[in-house]
Structure formats: C-alpha cells, structure tokens
C-alpha cells in the first residue's frame, strides 16, 4: 500500500516524545488529532480539579497541532470529548464556556462521553478532533 499521502505530524514537546503516539496524522487534507489532555508545554497538568482550565489547555494543544499542520480551529469538523468526572450541568457548562472561546459562532459536529478513567487519575477531560485542511496547508 502506498502511504505517501499519509503523514504524521511531528512531536514538538518533550512530553510528547514520552508517549508512543503521534500528535496527529494527516491523510490527504484530513487531519486526525490524537486525544489531547491538559498537559502544558512543560508536560505538567494544567488545572488539576478544574474542568474549565483543563478544557482550555486541551484546546490550546489542539490549536498548536493544527498550526503545525497549517490549519486553524475553523478547520475542525468533528470533536469527541471524554469526561472522567460526573457530567453534571456545571461540568458541561464549564466545558462549553471554555470551548466556545475557540470557535465563536462556528459549531463543529460533536460527541461527549463519560468514561470510567482517562490516562491519569487527575485528568478530567480529553478532546480529540478531526479537521479538513485547506489545499495550501503544509
């Protein structure tokens, strides 16, 4: 199978190298972004116990990966969000409040799931995304 049209997006942060995954994979103009948790550039968790702060960091990580691939948040067509905490009205409100700051009036297709656990016990939210990049990206 010829895979020249499938490209892994380079790891940028030291902590990314510690995971056996890639930040994203580009297939044609579609970018599949691996689930992002609230790790800052230094690899430390941002916002322990705070869904809103963790959501912000997840989307900052997604924005950075999109930038590496020549895209932007407006290229996202699908989000999947995983919550390892009770999806109370307050949690959902905090999540959407943070998320709305990255999309404005644009609303991508979305799915939200409550799960038993994520990769670390202190991680409350993980977000993965699919984006369709412009022909000129990368």
C-alpha positions as CSV (number, residue, x, y, z in Angstrom):
1,X,0.0,0.0,0.0
2,X,1.4,3.4,-1.0
3,X,1.3,5.6,2.1
4,X,2.9,8.8,0.7
5,X,-0.4,10.6,1.3
6,X,-0.3,9.8,5.0
7,X,1.9,11.9,7.1
8,X,2.5,12.0,10.9
9,X,2.6,15.5,12.5
10,X,5.9,16.0,14.3
11,X,6.2,16.0,18.0
12,X,7.1,19.4,19.4
13,X,7.3,19.0,23.2
14,X,9.5,16.7,25.2
15,X,6.5,15.1,26.9
16,X,5.0,14.2,23.5
17,X,8.1,12.0,22.9
18,X,7.3,10.0,26.1
19,X,4.0,8.8,24.6
20,X,4.0,6.0,21.9
21,X,1.6,8.1,19.8
22,X,1.8,11.0,17.4
23,X,0.0,14.3,17.9
24,X,-1.9,13.9,14.6
25,X,-1.9,12.1,11.3
26,X,-2.7,13.8,8.0
27,X,-4.3,11.7,5.3
28,X,-4.9,13.9,2.2
29,X,-6.5,17.1,3.6
30,X,-7.9,15.4,6.6
31,X,-6.1,15.8,10.0
32,X,-6.9,13.3,12.7
33,X,-5.7,14.8,16.0
34,X,-5.0,12.4,18.8
35,X,-6.8,12.9,22.1
36,X,-5.4,15.9,23.9
37,X,-5.2,16.2,27.7
38,X,-4.4,19.3,29.7
39,X,-0.6,19.0,29.7
40,X,1.2,22.3,29.2
41,X,4.4,22.8,27.3
42,X,6.4,21.6,30.3
43,X,4.4,18.4,30.5
44,X,2.7,19.3,33.7
45,X,-1.1,19.0,34.2
46,X,-2.8,22.4,33.9
47,X,-5.9,22.9,36.1
48,X,-6.0,20.0,38.5
49,X,-9.6,19.6,39.6
50,X,-10.8,22.3,37.2
51,X,-12.7,21.2,34.1
52,X,-12.7,24.7,32.5
53,X,-8.9,25.1,32.9
54,X,-8.3,21.6,31.6
55,X,-10.6,22.2,28.6
56,X,-8.8,25.4,27.8
57,X,-5.4,23.5,27.8
58,X,-6.8,20.7,25.6
59,X,-7.9,23.3,23.0
60,X,-4.6,25.2,23.2
61,X,-2.9,21.9,22.5
62,X,-5.2,21.2,19.6
63,X,-4.7,24.7,18.2
64,X,-0.9,24.2,18.4
65,X,-1.1,20.9,16.5
66,X,-3.3,22.5,13.8
67,X,-0.8,25.3,13.5
68,X,2.0,22.7,12.9
69,X,-0.1,21.2,10.1
70,X,-1.0,24.6,8.5
71,X,-4.6,24.7,9.8
72,X,-6.7,26.6,12.3
73,X,-9.6,25.9,14.7
74,X,-12.1,26.8,12.0
75,X,-10.9,23.7,10.0
76,X,-12.2,21.3,12.7
77,X,-15.3,19.4,11.6
78,X,-15.7,16.9,14.5
79,X,-14.8,16.8,18.2
80,X,-15.0,13.9,20.6
81,X,-14.7,14.8,24.3
82,X,-14.2,12.3,27.1
83,X,-15.0,13.2,30.7
84,X,-13.7,11.1,33.6
85,X,-15.8,13.1,36.1
86,X,-19.6,13.3,36.6
87,X,-21.1,15.1,33.7
88,X,-23.1,17.5,35.9
89,X,-24.8,20.6,34.5
90,X,-21.9,22.6,36.0
91,X,-19.2,20.5,34.3
92,X,-21.0,20.7,30.9
93,X,-21.5,24.5,31.4
94,X,-17.7,24.9,32.2
95,X,-16.7,22.8,29.3
96,X,-18.9,24.6,26.7
97,X,-17.9,28.0,28.2
98,X,-14.2,27.2,27.6
99,X,-14.8,25.6,24.2
100,X,-16.9,28.5,22.9
101,X,-13.8,30.8,23.2
102,X,-12.1,28.7,20.4
103,X,-15.0,28.5,17.9
104,X,-17.1,31.6,18.3
105,X,-20.3,31.2,16.2
106,X,-19.0,28.1,14.4
107,X,-20.1,24.8,16.0
108,X,-18.4,21.6,14.7
109,X,-20.1,18.2,15.0
110,X,-19.5,16.8,18.5
111,X,-19.8,13.9,20.8
112,X,-19.3,13.8,24.5
113,X,-18.8,10.7,26.6
114,X,-18.4,10.0,30.3
115,X,-15.8,7.3,30.9
116,X,-14.5,5.5,34.0
117,X,-11.0,6.8,33.7
118,X,-8.5,8.6,31.4
119,X,-4.7,8.1,31.2
120,X,-4.0,9.8,34.6
121,X,-6.4,10.0,37.5
122,X,-6.2,13.8,37.7
123,X,-7.2,14.2,34.0
124,X,-10.9,15.2,33.9
125,X,-11.3,15.8,30.1
126,X,-9.7,14.6,26.9
127,X,-10.6,16.0,23.4
128,X,-9.8,14.6,20.0
129,X,-10.6,16.3,16.7
130,X,-10.8,15.8,13.0
131,X,-10.1,18.8,10.8
132,X,-10.2,19.3,7.0
133,X,-7.3,21.4,6.0
134,X,-7.2,23.8,3.0
135,X,-5.3,22.6,-0.1
136,X,-2.5,25.0,0.6
137,X,-1.8,23.8,4.2
138,X,1.6,22.1,4.7
